[in-house]
Amino acid sequence: MNINIKLEGILSRIVENAVRKGLVKTKAEAVRLSVLELGKEYGLIEEPDVSEKTARELRKREKQKPVKAKSPEELFR
C-alpha cells in the first residue's frame, strides 16, 4: 500500500526530531514504526506482517539502549 500524508505542527516536529536524533533513518521509517506501535498497543494485529529486513532492523533496535528526552523541551531542540 502506498499513501501520501501531510504532517504539520507537532506531528511534523516529532518525525523530524526522531530522524535528527537517529532514532530512525528516514521519515518514512518513523511513520512505519508508528503504525506498527499503534497495532501493537491496541491489539490490532497478532503478529506484524513485516518484511524480513524490517523485522531484523526492529530486533536490532530493541537491543539498543533507548534514547529518551529528559523533557519535552529537549525533544524539540
C-alpha positions, 0 to 999 in steps of 0.5 A: 500500500502506498499513501501520501500524508501531510504532517504539520505542527507537532506531528511534523516536529516529532518525525523530524526530531526522531530522524535528527536524533537517529532514532530512525533513518528516514521519515518514512521509517518513523511513520512505519514504526508508528503504525506498527506501535499503534497495532501493537498497543491496541491489539490490532494485529497478532503478529506484524506482517513485516518484511524480513529486513524490517523485522531484523532492523526492529530486533536490532533496535530493541537491543539498543539502549533507548534514547529518551528526552529528559523533557519535552523541551529537549525533544524539540531542540 
